[in-house]
Amino acid sequence: MQSITTLVGGSRVGHAGPLYFGLGAICAIKITLIGDVYIGEFIAAAYALTLLSTLRIQREYVSLLILTLMWAFAQALSDIANSTPMIVSLKGVLAPGVFFLTVFAVGSHFSRGNPQRMWYFLIGVAVSDIFNTSRMPTEEFLYNPWKWGYAAPAMLLLLSWLAMTRAGALRVAVAILIYCGVSALFDFRSAAGLPLLALVLYLLRGSRLGVQAYRLTRARGGVLLLFGIMAFTIALLNMVFSAIFAHAGDFGFLSPESVNKYTVQATSELGILFGGRSEILISLRAFLDAPVLGHGSWAVDRNGYQDALSVMVYQMGASLSDNLENFDNDLIPAHSFLMGGLVWSGFLGGVYWIGVLARAVWLYARNMPALPIYFHVGTAQLLWDVFFSPFSADHRWATGLFLGTLLAWHHLLAQQGARSAR
């Protein structure tokens, strides 16, 4: 079957292109209202609520809506039980709803019409992000502009341009390798490794790997098997990269601080991946202490979890100094979408993220041969974020955009298949 990028990806969009570029640029502006929120989330909420008012919702969104209501309800109960301040509770309870409305609005709108509009929109988002980051730099940005500012929007810009121009495999490979090289030079491990892994999958998408992935989506228990494969892959990568980064001093381009960090983490009991995300261990303990209701939105550390983490990391050989780590906030360490959900609201928060990830993996495996490189990199990034990134406002917006566009592309492919079958 021809991919949709060949059939309709190159058709003209006329004046709609600049309009969607401008819309994306406006949507990417972040403001502070109770908490950090993007203008695009307000627009998405208005659009999505208008669609939902008709009481007609596509089947693909029903399970996500149920998961969203479940997590919001569990979060509200958790906040009541933990006496969470009203403003903080409001942000925590609304977070899953804002995320769903973004996914639903983006997925519904771009599942119709010319898909080129989507790439113009995402390019607008990326350009706006670069401009806004330069205009209001953070302390982290001034220390490492690539890692803490330009890397994410530059990747979005690159992937959208490659998809919009229907770049061939050679151009895609060269562009991704250059990006990974720059990220490695600027000490950004995940931005150097994840696109490289996604590139391998992209180049193999038409092989038996893509066929087997599709078959798993049709088999009973196939998604569980895909999760098992991912868990094995993560463990294997931890071993491989630990062996590589144990010799970080031989690389020649890393700063002394980075060499020390990588060597210590790679040679610790946790390995390079988990040594850099040791918060998972203590957030798991926090979840087991309150598995039903959790510790509330933005869970405050009332039981010494930060101190326990500092001691644990030191004992496992992953500490970067001889002093115990001091945290600059009073929250339970939970550097993960999944662990954050478990700590905030108990097991239902974890069920939510497992459900979201399962849906994304199913969509990816189902459509793997016909997906542009954007979706390969985005799926790898989502997998990383669910296990290793905090659910901040930036991640909420970026992840909502990606999942919405993945659902939209799935619908476009399904529509193309229906037309081809006539």
C-alpha positions, 0 to 999 in steps of 0.5 A: 500500500502506498503511504499517505505521504506519497498520495496526499502529503505533497498536495498544495495547501494554498493560503492555509499554510501561512495561517497554520504557521501563525496559529502554531506560533501563537499556540506555543506562547506560554503564560502564567495563570494559576500555573504555567499554561500554553495559549494553545491549550486554551484554544484546544480546550475551546475547540474540543469542548465545542466538539464534545458538546455534540455528544459524538466522540470517535471510538479512539478517544473514548478509552482516553477520556475514561482514563482522564476522568478516572485520574482526575477523580482519583487526584481530587480524592487524594488532595482531599485526603492529603489536605492539599491547598486549593490552588495546587489541587486545582492544577493537579486535578485539571492537568489530565483534563487539559492534556486530553482536550489538547489531544482530542482537539489536535487529533480531531482537527488534523484528521481531516483535510490536507495533512500538510497543514499539520506540518506548517502548524508544528513548524510554527510551534517550533519557531515560536519556541526558539524565539520565546526561549531566546527572549526569556532565557532561564539560568539553565539555558545560559549554562547550556543553551542547546540542552535547556532551550534549543534542542527540543524545538530544533528537533521539532522543526527538523522533523516537521520539515523532513515530513513536509518535504517528503525527504528520502531515507538518505536525507533523513539519516544525514539530518538525524545523525547531525542532530545527534552529533550536536546533542552529544557535543552539548552533553544531551544524552537522551537527545543524542540517543533517542533519535538514533534509535528511532532512525534505526526503526525508521529505516527498518519500517518496511522490513519484517520488523514492521510486519511483525509489529503490525501483526502484534496489534491484531493478536490477543495480548500483542500490546503486552508483548510489545511492552515486554519487548520495550522493557527488555530493550531498555534493560539492554540499552542500560547495559550497553550504554553503561559499558560505553559511558564507563569510558567517558574520559576517553571521548575527548569532547566532554567537560570534566564535570560530564566525564565525572557524572557519566563515569560515576553513573555508568559504574554504579549499581544502577547503570547509566540510565537508572543512575541518572534517574535514581528518583524512580527508586524513592518514588516507588517507595513513596507509592508503596507507602500510599498506593491507593490515594497517593500523596496529593498534587505536587506531592509534598515530602512529609516523610523524609523521602529526599533524605532517603534518596540522598543516602540510597544514591550514595550507597549505590555509588551513583552520587556525584560528590562525597556530600549528600544531595540537597534538593531545592524544593520540598516535593517527593522526588518523582522524575517520571510521568508514570512515577509522578502519577503513582505518587500524586494519586496512587495506582490509578495515576499509574494506570492512566500513563500505562493506558496512554503509553499502550495506546500510543505504542499500538498506534505506532506499531499499527501504522509503522511502515507508513509513518514519517520520521517525526512519529518514530522519534516522537514515539521514542521520546514518549517512551522515555518521558513516561519513564524518565521525565517529569510531567511539567507544563512543557511536557504536557503541551508537547506530549499532547501535541504529539499524541494528537498528531499520531491519532490524526495520522492514524485516521488519515491512513484509515480514510486512505485505506477505505478509499483504496478498498472501494 
